[in-house]
Amino acid sequence: MKKENKKTARGKLRVISLGGLQEIGKNMTVLEYGDDMIVIDAGLGFPDDEMPGIDLVIPDISYLVKNAHKIRGILITHGHEDHIGAIPYVLQQINVPIYGTRLSLGIIEGKLDENPPQFIPELYTVEADDVLDLGVFKAEFIHVNHSIADACAISIKTPVGVVFHTGDFKLDVSPIDGKIMDLTRIGQIGKAGVELLLCESTNAERAGFTASERTVGFSLERIFAQYEDRRLIIATFSSNVHRVQQIINASHNHGRKVAILGRSMINVIGAAAELGYIDLPDGVLIDVSDIKRYRPEDLTLITTGSQGEPMSALYRIAFSDHDKVKISPRDVVVLSSSAIPGNERLVGKIINALVKNGVKVVNDSTEDVHVSGHACREELKLMMALLKPKYLMPIHGEYRHLYANKDIGEFMGIPAENIFISEVGRVLEIDKKGARFNGSEIAGNVLVDGNGVGDIGSVVLRDRKHLAEDGLVVVVATVDMDNKMIISGPDIVSRGFVYVKESEELMKEARSIAENSLLRVMSKRINDRVFLKNIIKDDLAKFINKETKRKPMILPIIMDV
């Protein structure tokens, strides 16, 4: 046993982020030592403007699939989509145990019911203060405050020292559930020594402290009192259980009934109520189908769609496409959230649609109806002061957030050479000699489009962008390659390029050029249809660009009889 310990001590810890760096969302971190590996979180991200038609983005887990025999478990810090959303897709490829707190696993179970793996998943419930033996690793869950209940940081004892993963956190001294972040235990861990701190960076640019969730409750009370003669429609994150509890409490205090809209909101509230994280006063909840039985001023609707998601309940309400809820100027819509970077345009679209219909919109620019769940600069300083890490690797954020966190680390006395700004797939290696970057592993984005996972690549995205920006021109012809004859066509079909009836001369010339291209190639007795299509594409592209300065996608369809 002693020899094994000496051998272990000479090993190397590898820390790899498969997501969550230079981006918001898709969080996934791997710790590997010898034949043991643990994974922290498995989140999803949302598509940007460069990904037309894509529904979700998940981490590339090729490295995990290749090393599935090493994985001792996936540890979940909390139940937000950017930390658990990829779980159903991960379990389609590997069968590994998952450890998380009750609410996190409750939400995951709902996701797996909709998208079940081909085996019974191993889901193990843990509580704050629990310690798991996972190969050479000992992982301890530590309670932190966040915008969802049951959030935890994770302290991992490794053969080279303690790695502390903050998860998403903030310091809330007056949390709704009365459970403050476990500063005592964090301080004890710091006193014993921390080798590496993996610290969230989302709010690293913001000065001061993040406001308490309880401040939202005061604002909600003001709004309920001010608009007592109107129906309230409040949009928030479905996973923000404490926010939903405050909305339900305010509704009950003001004699209102509450209806829940949106599948994810219904699922999360159902799981939270079943597990005891939400207290539902008797009779306060009604089915959305029954809202016509009540006066508008007696109703509160809690809905999804705070980020402007096109399929959400709020979006359908705003654009008069909801089968049960019709908006009117007597409605007040409260957006109890802030726009995730990249979603500003979608949120603005919903606000404009609501205002156009005479609806009063209240958001965080006019009232304190939202507070962040992430640590600002002073809280990050507090975490570093308590833990006193030897090395720091900022996680969870874009470049600017990571570098802002690096600045905080230097301010707190961590040497610049001990702070590592990593990239997705890059390997941070730690042993008794120190820490350094050493190579990289396969990592990146896997795109989810409908039921397709990973079947949409850069070529398809490029074609989609090309179609969206410049349109499509289809050339259809039937030829006899043996006798070098055009049987029919060529016909030109245009979509998203020009309106054919107003561009007859252009289309006539395009047909003539396509015909000349066909005859020219066939006269040379070339029977290669791929070559023929390329000639047509090149000749038409030159002509169209010269005449219109546009570059539509050109798709020749040549049939040989």
C-alpha positions in Angstrom: 0.0 0.0 0.0 2.8 2.4 0.8 4.4 1.8 -2.6 1.1 2.5 -4.3 0.9 5.8 -2.4 4.4 6.8 -3.5 3.5 6.0 -7.1 0.3 8.0 -6.8 2.1 11.0 -5.4 4.3 11.1 -8.5 1.3 11.2 -10.8 -0.3 14.1 -12.6 -3.7 15.7 -12.2 -5.2 16.8 -15.5 -7.9 19.5 -15.5 -9.9 19.9 -18.8 -12.8 22.1 -19.5 -15.0 20.7 -22.2 -17.3 23.8 -22.1 -17.9 27.0 -20.2 -14.8 28.9 -21.3 -15.0 31.9 -23.7 -18.8 31.4 -23.6 -21.8 31.6 -21.4 -23.3 28.1 -20.8 -22.3 24.6 -21.8 -20.4 24.1 -18.5 -18.4 20.9 -18.1 -15.1 20.3 -16.3 -13.1 17.0 -16.2 -10.6 16.0 -13.5 -8.4 13.1 -14.4 -5.7 11.3 -12.4 -4.3 8.0 -13.7 -7.2 5.6 -14.2 -9.8 7.8 -12.4 -11.9 10.6 -13.8 -14.7 12.7 -12.5 -16.9 15.2 -14.4 -18.4 18.3 -12.9 -21.7 19.4 -14.6 -22.9 18.7 -18.1 -24.7 21.8 -19.4 -26.0 23.1 -22.7 -25.7 26.4 -24.5 -28.0 28.3 -26.8 -27.2 29.0 -30.5 -25.9 32.3 -31.7 -26.6 34.2 -34.9 -24.0 32.0 -36.7 -26.1 28.9 -36.1 -29.3 29.3 -38.0 -31.9 26.6 -37.3 -30.0 25.1 -34.4 -32.0 24.4 -31.2 -29.2 23.7 -28.6 -25.5 23.4 -28.3 -23.9 20.7 -26.1 -20.2 19.9 -25.4 -18.3 17.4 -27.5 -17.8 14.5 -25.2 -15.6 12.4 -27.5 -12.9 12.4 -24.8 -15.4 11.1 -22.3 -16.7 8.4 -24.6 -13.1 7.2 -25.2 -12.4 7.1 -21.5 -15.8 6.0 -20.2 -14.2 3.1 -18.2 -12.3 5.7 -16.1 -15.3 7.9 -15.2 -16.4 7.5 -11.6 -19.3 9.9 -11.8 -20.8 13.2 -13.0 -21.1 15.6 -10.1 -23.9 18.3 -10.5 -23.4 21.6 -8.8 -27.0 22.8 -9.4 -30.0 22.4 -11.6 -29.7 25.1 -14.2 -29.8 24.3 -17.9 -26.2 25.4 -18.5 -25.1 22.8 -15.9 -27.5 19.9 -16.5 -29.1 20.4 -19.9 -26.7 18.1 -21.7 -27.3 15.1 -19.3 -29.9 13.3 -21.6 -27.5 13.6 -24.5 -24.5 12.4 -22.5 -26.4 9.4 -21.3 -27.2 8.4 -24.9 -23.4 7.8 -25.3 -22.1 6.7 -21.9 -23.6 5.0 -18.8 -22.1 6.7 -15.8 -23.5 7.5 -12.3 -24.7 11.0 -11.6 -24.6 12.6 -8.2 -26.6 15.7 -7.2 -28.8 17.3 -4.6 -32.5 16.5 -4.5 -33.8 19.4 -6.6 -31.1 19.0 -9.2 -31.9 15.3 -9.7 -35.6 16.0 -9.6 -35.2 18.3 -12.6 -32.9 15.8 -14.3 -35.4 13.0 -13.8 -38.0 15.1 -15.6 -35.6 15.6 -18.6 -34.9 11.9 -18.7 -38.6 11.0 -18.7 -38.9 13.0 -22.0 -35.6 11.7 -23.5 -34.9 8.3 -21.8 -31.6 6.5 -22.3 -31.5 2.8 -23.2 -30.7 1.8 -19.6 -31.9 2.7 -16.2 -29.7 5.7 -15.2 -27.8 5.7 -11.9 -28.9 8.8 -10.0 -27.6 9.2 -6.5 -28.9 11.9 -4.2 -26.4 13.8 -2.1 -26.7 16.6 0.5 -24.5 19.5 1.4 -21.6 18.2 3.7 -21.7 14.7 2.0 -18.4 13.3 0.9 -18.1 10.8 -1.9 -15.2 8.3 -2.5 -14.7 8.3 -6.3 -11.5 6.4 -7.0 -8.6 8.5 -6.0 -10.9 11.5 -5.5 -12.9 12.5 -2.4 -15.6 15.0 -3.3 -17.4 17.1 -0.7 -20.5 19.1 -1.5 -20.7 22.5 0.2 -23.9 24.6 0.3 -23.7 28.0 -1.6 -26.4 30.6 -2.5 -27.5 30.9 -6.1 -30.7 31.7 -8.0 -31.8 28.1 -7.6 -32.2 26.0 -4.4 -29.8 23.2 -3.5 -26.7 24.8 -5.2 -23.4 23.5 -4.1 -19.7 24.1 -4.5 -17.5 21.0 -4.6 -14.2 20.5 -2.9 -12.2 17.6 -4.3 -9.3 16.0 -2.5 -6.8 14.7 -5.1 -3.4 13.1 -4.7 -1.8 16.5 -5.6 -4.0 18.6 -3.3 -7.4 20.0 -3.0 -9.3 21.4 -6.1 -12.2 23.6 -5.2 -14.9 24.2 -7.8 -17.2 27.1 -6.8 -20.0 26.2 -9.2 -22.3 29.3 -9.6 -22.6 31.2 -6.3 -23.2 34.5 -4.6 -23.2 35.6 -0.9 -26.8 36.1 0.2 -27.0 37.0 3.9 -30.8 36.9 3.8 -31.7 34.0 1.5 -35.4 33.0 1.0 -34.8 29.6 2.5 -32.7 30.9 5.4 -29.6 28.9 4.4 -26.6 31.1 4.0 -23.5 29.9 2.1 -21.4 27.7 4.3 -18.6 30.2 4.9 -17.3 28.3 7.9 -16.6 25.1 6.0 -15.1 27.0 3.1 -12.8 28.8 5.5 -11.8 25.4 7.1 -10.9 24.0 3.6 -8.9 27.1 2.8 -7.0 26.8 6.1 -6.1 23.2 5.3 -4.8 24.3 1.9 -6.2 24.5 -1.6 -4.0 23.7 -4.6 -6.4 24.9 -7.4 -9.5 27.1 -7.4 -11.8 26.8 -10.3 -13.8 30.0 -9.8 -16.9 31.2 -11.7 -16.4 34.5 -13.5 -19.9 35.6 -14.8 -20.1 38.8 -12.8 -16.3 39.4 -12.4 -16.7 42.8 -14.1 -19.3 44.1 -11.7 -18.2 46.0 -8.6 -19.6 45.4 -5.1 -21.9 42.6 -3.9 -24.8 41.0 -5.6 -28.1 42.0 -4.1 -30.2 39.6 -2.0 -33.0 37.7 -3.7 -35.2 39.1 -0.9 -35.1 42.6 -2.5 -37.1 41.2 -5.4 -39.9 40.4 -2.9 -40.1 44.0 -1.8 -40.4 45.1 -5.5 -43.1 42.5 -6.2 -45.1 43.8 -3.2 -45.0 47.3 -4.7 -46.1 46.0 -8.1 -49.0 44.0 -6.7 -50.2 47.0 -4.7 -49.8 49.4 -7.7 -51.6 47.3 -10.2 -54.2 45.7 -8.0 -56.8 46.4 -10.7 -54.9 44.5 -13.5 -54.0 41.0 -14.4 -50.3 40.3 -13.8 -48.2 38.1 -16.1 -44.8 37.5 -14.6 -42.0 35.8 -16.6 -39.0 34.4 -14.9 -36.6 31.5 -15.1 -38.4 28.2 -14.4 -35.5 27.0 -12.2 -35.6 30.1 -9.9 -37.6 28.4 -7.3 -37.2 31.1 -4.7 -38.4 33.8 -7.2 -41.5 31.7 -8.0 -42.1 31.2 -4.3 -42.1 35.0 -3.7 -44.5 35.5 -6.7 -46.8 32.9 -5.2 -46.6 34.4 -1.7 -47.4 37.9 -3.1 -50.3 36.6 -5.1 -51.7 34.8 -2.1 -51.3 37.9 0.1 -53.2 40.0 -2.4 -56.0 37.4 -2.9 -55.0 36.3 -6.4 -55.1 32.9 -8.0 -52.0 31.6 -9.8 -51.8 29.8 -13.1 -48.6 28.3 -14.4 -47.7 28.5 -18.1 -44.9 26.8 -20.0 -43.8 23.1 -19.9 -40.5 23.7 -18.2 -42.1 26.0 -15.6 -44.8 23.3 -14.9 -42.2 20.6 -14.7 -39.8 22.4 -12.3 -42.5 23.8 -10.0 -44.0 20.3 -9.9 -40.7 18.7 -8.9 -39.9 21.5 -6.4 -43.3 21.3 -4.8 -43.1 17.5 -4.5 -39.7 17.7 -2.9 -40.7 20.4 -0.5 -38.8 23.4 -2.0 -42.0 25.3 -2.8 -44.8 25.9 -0.3 -48.2 26.1 -2.2 -51.0 27.7 -0.1 -54.2 25.7 -0.4 -56.3 26.7 -3.4 -53.8 29.3 -4.8 -53.0 27.3 -7.9 -55.5 26.9 -10.7 -55.3 25.3 -14.1 -54.7 27.8 -17.0 -57.9 26.4 -18.6 -59.9 27.9 -15.7 -58.7 31.5 -15.9 -61.8 32.6 -17.7 -63.8 32.0 -14.5 -61.9 34.8 -12.7 -61.7 38.5 -13.1 -58.4 39.7 -14.6 -57.4 41.5 -11.4 -57.8 38.3 -9.4 -55.1 36.5 -11.5 -51.4 36.1 -11.6 -49.9 34.1 -14.5 -46.3 32.8 -14.0 -44.8 32.0 -17.3 -41.6 31.0 -19.2 -40.2 33.2 -21.9 -38.2 35.7 -20.0 -35.4 35.3 -22.6 -37.6 35.9 -25.6 -37.5 32.2 -26.6 -39.7 31.9 -29.8 -41.5 28.8 -28.6 -42.1 30.0 -25.1 -45.5 30.8 -23.5 -44.8 34.5 -23.2 -43.7 34.7 -26.9 -47.0 33.1 -28.0 -49.0 35.4 -25.7 -47.2 38.5 -27.0 -48.0 37.5 -30.6 -51.6 36.4 -29.9 -50.7 32.8 -30.6 -51.6 31.3 -27.3 -54.7 29.1 -27.2 -55.7 30.0 -23.6 -54.3 33.4 -22.8 -55.3 36.6 -24.8 -53.5 39.8 -23.8 -55.3 43.1 -23.3 -54.4 46.7 -22.3 -55.5 45.7 -18.7 -52.5 43.3 -18.5 -49.2 44.1 -16.8 -46.2 42.0 -17.9 -43.3 41.8 -15.5 -40.0 40.5 -16.9 -38.4 39.2 -13.7 -35.0 38.5 -15.3 -32.2 40.1 -17.2 -31.3 39.2 -20.8 -28.6 36.6 -21.1 -25.9 38.1 -23.4 -27.0 37.4 -27.0 -30.7 37.4 -26.2 -31.2 41.1 -26.0 -32.8 41.3 -29.5 -35.3 38.5 -28.7 -36.3 40.1 -25.5 -36.7 43.5 -27.2 -38.9 41.8 -29.8 -41.3 40.6 -27.2 -41.4 43.9 -25.3 -42.2 45.8 -28.5 -45.0 43.3 -29.4 -46.5 43.8 -25.9 -46.3 47.5 -25.9 -47.8 47.7 -29.4 -50.9 45.9 -27.9 -51.2 48.4 -25.1 -49.7 46.2 -22.4 -47.7 47.8 -19.6 -44.2 46.2 -19.3 -42.1 46.3 -16.1 -38.5 45.0 -16.2 -35.3 45.5 -14.3 -34.6 48.8 -15.9 -37.7 50.3 -14.1 -38.0 48.2 -11.0 -35.8 45.9 -8.9 -37.6 42.8 -10.2 -34.4 40.8 -10.8 -31.2 40.1 -9.0 -28.3 38.1 -10.3 -27.4 34.7 -8.9 -23.7 35.2 -9.6 -20.9 36.7 -7.4 -19.7 40.2 -8.1 -16.1 41.4 -7.4 -16.3 41.6 -3.6 -17.8 38.2 -3.3 -15.1 36.7 -5.6 -12.5 38.4 -3.4 -14.1 36.9 -0.3 -14.0 33.4 -1.8 -10.3 33.8 -2.7 -9.5 35.2 0.7 -11.1 32.3 2.4 -9.6 29.6 0.2 -6.1 31.1 -0.3 -5.5 28.9 -3.4 -2.0 28.3 -4.8 -3.4 28.3 -8.4 -6.4 29.9 -9.9 -8.3 29.0 -13.1 -11.3 31.2 -13.9 -14.2 29.4 -15.4 -17.8 30.1 -16.5 -17.5 33.1 -18.7 -16.4 34.8 -21.9 -12.8 36.0 -22.3 -13.6 39.4 -20.7 -15.1 37.7 -17.6 -12.2 35.3 -17.3 -9.6 38.1 -17.5 -11.6 40.3 -15.0 -11.4 37.3 -12.6 -7.7 37.0 -13.3 -7.3 40.7 -12.2 -9.2 39.9 -9.0 -6.9 37.0 -8.3 -3.8 39.1 -8.7 -5.3 41.8 -6.5 -5.8 39.1 -3.8 -2.1 38.2 -4.0 -2.1 35.2 -6.3 1.0 35.5 -8.5 0.2 36.1 -12.2 2.2 33.0 -13.2 -0.1 30.9 -11.0 -3.3 32.1 -12.8 -4.3 30.1 -15.9 -6.7 31.4 -18.5 -7.7 28.2 -20.3 -9.6 27.3 -23.4 -12.1 24.5 -24.1 -10.1 21.3 -24.5 -6.8 22.6 -23.2 -5.2 20.5 -20.4 -4.0 22.1 -17.2 -1.5 19.6 -15.6 -0.7 19.7 -11.9 1.9 17.6 -10.0 4.3 18.1 -7.2 6.5 20.2 -9.4 3.9 22.8 -10.2 1.2 23.5 -12.7 1.4 24.1 -16.5 -0.6 23.8 -19.7 0.3 20.6 -21.5 -1.5 19.8 -24.8 -5.2 19.6 -25.5 -8.0 17.0 -26.0 -10.9 16.8 -28.5 -13.5 19.4 -27.5 -15.9 21.8 -29.0 -19.6 22.2 -29.9 -22.1 19.5 -30.9 -25.2 21.0 -32.4 -28.7 19.7 -31.7 -31.3 20.3 -34.4 -34.6 18.6 -33.7 -33.9 14.9 -33.2 -30.5 15.2 -34.8 -27.5 15.4 -32.5 -24.2 16.2 -34.1 -25.3 15.7 -37.7 -25.1 19.4 -38.4 -21.6 20.5 -39.1 -19.8 23.6 -40.4 -20.6 22.8 -44.0 -24.4 22.7 -43.3 -24.2 25.8 -41.2 -22.3 27.6 -44.0 -25.0 26.5 -46.5 -27.8 27.7 -44.3 -26.1 31.1 -43.9 -25.5 31.3 -47.6 -29.2 30.5 -48.3 -30.4 33.0 -45.7 -28.1 35.8 -47.0 -28.2 35.3 -50.8 -31.0 32.9 -51.7 -31.0 29.9 -54.0 -31.0 29.4 -57.8 -31.8 25.9 -59.1 -31.0 24.8 -62.6 -32.9 21.8 -63.9 -32.1 20.1 -67.2 -32.6 16.6 -68.7 -29.8 15.5 -71.1 -28.8 12.5 -73.2 -25.1 12.3 -72.4 -24.5 9.5 -75.0 -26.0 11.5 -77.9 -24.9 14.9 -76.5 -28.4 16.3 -76.6 -30.5 18.5 -74.3 -33.9 16.8 -73.9 -35.6 19.5 -71.8 -34.6 22.7 -70.0 -32.6 24.2 -68.7 -35.2 25.7 -66.4 -34.3 28.2 -63.7 -36.0 28.3 -60.3 -35.3 31.1 -57.8 -36.0 31.3 -54.1 -34.9 34.2 -52.0 -32.8 35.6 -54.8 -35.0 37.7 -57.1 -38.8 37.8 -57.8 -38.9 36.0 -61.2 -41.8 37.9 -62.7 -39.9 41.2 -62.2 -36.6 39.8 -63.5 -37.6 38.0 -66.7 -34.7 39.3 -68.7 -32.2 38.2 -66.1 -33.7 34.7 -65.9 -33.8 34.5 -69.7 -30.1 35.3 -69.9 -29.3 32.9 -67.1 -31.1 30.1 -69.0 -29.1 30.9 -72.1 -25.8 30.8 -70.2 -26.8 27.4 -68.6 -27.7 26.0 -72.0 -24.4 27.2 -73.5 -22.5 25.6 -70.6 -24.3 22.3 -71.2 -23.7 22.3 -75.0 -20.0 23.3 -74.5 -19.2 20.5 -72.1 -21.1 17.8 -74.1 -19.5 18.9 -77.3 -16.2 17.9 -75.8 -17.6 14.4 -75.2 -17.2 14.7 -71.4 -19.5 12.3 -69.6 -18.8 13.5 -66.1 -22.0 14.9 -64.6 -20.1 16.4 -61.6 -17.8 18.3 -63.9 -20.8 19.4 -65.9 -22.6 20.8 -62.8 -19.4 22.6 -61.7 -19.1 24.4 -65.1 -22.8 25.5 -64.9 -22.3 26.8 -61.3 -19.1 28.7 -62.2 -20.6 30.2 -65.4 -23.9 31.3 -63.7 -22.1 32.6 -60.6 -19.9 34.9 -62.7 -22.9 36.1 -64.7 -25.2 36.7 -61.7 -22.4 38.4 -59.7 -21.7 40.7 -62.6 -25.3 41.7 -63.1 -26.5 41.9 -59.5 -23.4 41.9 -57.2 -25.0 39.0 -55.4 -23.8 35.4 -54.7 -26.8 33.1 -54.4 -26.3 29.4 -53.9 -26.5 27.7 -57.3 -27.8 24.1 -57.4 -27.7 22.4 -60.8 -29.9 19.3 -61.1 -28.9 17.3 -64.2 -30.9 14.2 -65.2 -29.4 11.8 -67.8 -31.8 9.6 -69.8 
